Amino acid sequence: MNHLGTITLETDRLLLRRFIRSDAPTMFRNWACDSEVTKFLTWPAHADEAVSLNYIESMLAEYGDPTFYNWAIVLKSLGAPIGAISVVRRDDSAESVHIGYCIGRPWWNQGITSEALAAVIRFFFEQVGAGRIDSRHDPRNPGSGKVMENCGLTREGILRRSDWNNQGVCDAVWYAILREDYFEKKGVTL
């Protein structure tokens, strides 16, 4: 893969960009403080803005690494971050990346997360050269699976009691899209 790091990506409604220190209050307010947003995630809701700032500061040094990918999802009409999307695991040998995302409750069910994931998928297949992009969700969080389906990922199956989130040990529903599937849908022969 030709790693490019967290470069800015743009869609009709969104700007996906690196986090900056001044995003901490907005991050905290728009999604990180909400236990409903973090219910099926592996990190707890942030107790205060300082936790959000510490998280952002931990990323800042990582942005120099071309294999590090963590974007703020900025709604252009608002001009502020409303969520995040990142590579939570990658395997260069298998040319694969595993994507995770979250978005603030006021922006659920508006196609925003699907728009962000579609941009990240396009980036990884067309620019980085990934061979596989996958993601997973707790079956009690079907909305997350809808995002994956909206972006062309295929449900591969459920791994029972294979994961953990803020609800405890859970099943994981896995979805993936392969490079050849992506380009075939675009009418491009590899």
C-alpha positions as CSV (number, residue, x, y, z in Angstrom):
1,M,0.0,0.0,0.0
2,N,1.1,3.6,-0.7
3,H,0.4,5.2,2.7
4,L,-0.4,8.9,2.6
5,G,-1.5,9.6,6.2
6,T,-4.4,11.7,7.2
7,I,-4.8,14.0,4.3
8,T,-7.9,16.2,3.9
9,L,-10.8,14.6,2.0
10,E,-13.9,16.4,0.9
11,T,-17.4,15.5,-0.1
12,D,-20.5,17.6,-0.9
13,R,-21.4,18.2,2.8
14,L,-18.2,17.2,4.6
15,L,-14.6,18.0,5.2
16,L,-12.6,15.1,6.6
17,R,-9.4,16.6,8.2
18,R,-6.9,16.2,10.9
19,F,-8.0,17.1,14.4
20,I,-6.5,20.3,15.9
21,R,-6.2,21.3,19.6
22,S,-9.1,23.8,19.3
23,D,-11.5,21.0,18.3
24,A,-11.5,19.7,21.9
25,P,-14.5,21.7,23.2
26,T,-16.5,20.9,20.1
27,M,-15.5,17.2,20.2
28,F,-16.6,17.0,23.8
29,R,-19.9,18.8,23.3
30,N,-20.9,17.2,19.9
31,W,-20.2,13.6,20.6
32,A,-17.5,12.5,23.0
33,C,-19.5,13.4,26.2
34,D,-22.6,11.4,25.1
35,S,-22.9,7.9,26.6
36,E,-25.5,7.1,23.9
37,V,-22.8,7.7,21.2
38,T,-20.2,5.7,23.0
39,K,-22.6,2.9,24.1
40,F,-21.2,0.4,21.6
41,L,-17.7,1.8,21.4
42,T,-14.6,0.6,23.3
43,W,-13.9,4.0,25.0
44,P,-16.1,5.6,27.6
45,A,-17.8,9.0,27.2
46,H,-15.4,11.7,28.1
47,A,-15.9,13.2,31.5
48,D,-14.8,16.7,30.5
49,E,-13.1,18.7,27.8
50,A,-9.6,17.9,29.2
51,V,-10.1,14.2,28.2
52,S,-11.0,15.3,24.7
53,L,-8.0,17.6,24.6
54,N,-5.7,14.8,25.8
55,Y,-7.0,12.5,23.1
56,I,-6.4,15.1,20.4
57,E,-2.9,15.8,21.7
58,S,-2.1,12.1,21.6
59,M,-3.0,12.1,17.9
60,L,-1.0,15.2,16.9
61,A,2.4,13.5,17.0
62,E,0.9,10.5,15.2
63,Y,-0.1,12.7,12.2
64,G,3.6,12.7,11.1
65,D,3.3,8.9,10.5
66,P,2.0,8.1,7.0
67,T,0.4,5.0,8.2
68,F,-1.8,6.9,10.8
69,Y,-5.4,7.8,9.7
70,N,-7.8,9.6,12.0
71,W,-10.1,12.3,10.6
72,A,-12.5,14.8,12.2
73,I,-15.8,14.7,10.3
74,V,-16.6,18.4,9.8
75,L,-20.0,19.3,8.6
76,K,-19.3,22.2,6.2
77,S,-22.6,24.0,7.0
78,L,-21.7,24.0,10.7
79,G,-17.9,24.6,10.2
80,A,-17.2,22.3,13.1
81,P,-16.5,18.6,13.8
82,I,-19.5,16.4,14.5
83,G,-17.7,13.0,14.7
84,A,-14.6,11.0,13.8
85,I,-13.6,8.2,11.4
86,S,-10.3,6.3,11.6
87,V,-8.3,3.2,10.8
88,V,-8.4,1.3,14.0
89,R,-6.3,-1.6,12.7
90,R,-4.4,-2.3,9.5
91,D,-2.5,-5.2,8.1
92,D,0.0,-4.2,5.3
93,S,0.7,-7.8,4.5
94,A,-2.9,-8.4,3.7
95,E,-3.4,-4.9,2.3
96,S,-6.3,-4.4,4.6
97,V,-7.7,-1.6,6.9
98,H,-10.3,-1.8,9.5
99,I,-12.4,1.4,9.9
100,G,-14.2,2.7,12.9
101,Y,-16.5,5.8,13.2
102,C,-18.8,7.7,15.5
103,I,-21.0,10.7,15.1
104,G,-23.0,13.0,17.4
105,R,-26.6,12.1,17.9
106,P,-28.1,15.2,16.3
107,W,-26.6,14.0,13.0
108,W,-27.7,10.4,13.1
109,N,-29.9,9.1,10.2
110,Q,-28.9,11.8,7.8
111,G,-26.5,9.8,5.6
112,I,-23.5,11.8,7.0
113,T,-21.6,8.8,8.4
114,S,-22.2,6.9,5.1
115,E,-20.9,9.9,3.2
116,A,-17.8,10.0,5.3
117,L,-17.2,6.3,5.1
118,A,-17.7,6.4,1.3
119,A,-15.0,9.1,1.0
120,V,-12.6,7.0,3.1
121,I,-13.3,3.9,1.1
122,R,-12.6,5.8,-2.2
123,F,-9.4,7.2,-0.7
124,F,-8.1,3.8,0.4
125,F,-8.9,2.0,-2.9
126,E,-8.0,4.8,-5.3
127,Q,-5.1,6.4,-3.6
128,V,-3.6,4.1,-1.0
129,G,-4.1,0.9,-2.9
130,A,-5.8,-1.2,-0.2
131,G,-7.1,-4.6,-1.1
132,R,-9.7,-4.9,1.6
133,I,-11.6,-2.5,3.8
134,D,-13.6,-4.0,6.7
135,S,-15.6,-2.9,9.7
136,R,-17.7,-4.5,12.4
137,H,-20.5,-3.6,14.8
138,D,-22.4,-5.0,17.8
139,P,-25.7,-6.6,16.5
140,R,-27.5,-4.4,19.0
141,N,-26.4,-1.4,17.0
142,P,-27.9,-2.1,13.6
143,G,-27.6,1.6,12.5
144,S,-23.8,1.1,12.2
145,G,-24.4,-1.9,9.9
146,K,-26.7,0.2,7.8
147,V,-23.8,2.6,7.2
148,M,-21.6,-0.3,6.0
149,E,-24.3,-1.6,3.7
150,N,-24.9,1.9,2.3
151,C,-21.3,2.0,1.3
152,G,-21.2,-1.3,-0.5
153,L,-19.7,-3.5,2.2
154,T,-20.9,-7.1,2.3
155,R,-21.9,-8.8,5.5
156,E,-19.5,-11.6,6.0
157,G,-20.9,-13.1,9.2
158,I,-21.1,-12.9,13.0
159,L,-18.3,-13.9,15.3
160,R,-20.0,-14.9,18.5
161,R,-18.7,-13.5,21.8
162,S,-15.6,-12.3,19.9
163,D,-15.6,-8.6,20.8
164,W,-15.9,-6.2,23.7
165,N,-17.4,-2.7,24.0
166,N,-19.0,-0.6,26.7
167,Q,-21.8,-3.1,27.0
168,G,-19.3,-5.9,27.8
169,V,-18.5,-9.0,25.8
170,C,-20.5,-9.1,22.6
171,D,-20.9,-10.7,19.2
172,A,-19.4,-8.8,16.2
173,V,-21.1,-8.5,12.8
174,W,-18.3,-8.2,10.2
175,Y,-18.6,-6.4,6.8
176,A,-16.0,-5.9,4.1
177,I,-15.5,-4.7,0.6
178,L,-12.6,-5.8,-1.7
179,R,-10.8,-3.7,-4.2
180,E,-12.2,-5.7,-7.1
181,D,-15.7,-5.3,-5.8
182,Y,-15.3,-1.6,-5.5
183,F,-13.9,-1.1,-9.0
184,E,-16.4,-3.5,-10.5
185,K,-19.2,-1.4,-9.2
186,K,-17.5,1.6,-10.8
187,G,-17.3,-0.3,-14.1
188,V,-13.5,-0.5,-14.0
189,T,-11.7,-3.8,-14.8
190,L,-8.6,-4.5,-12.9
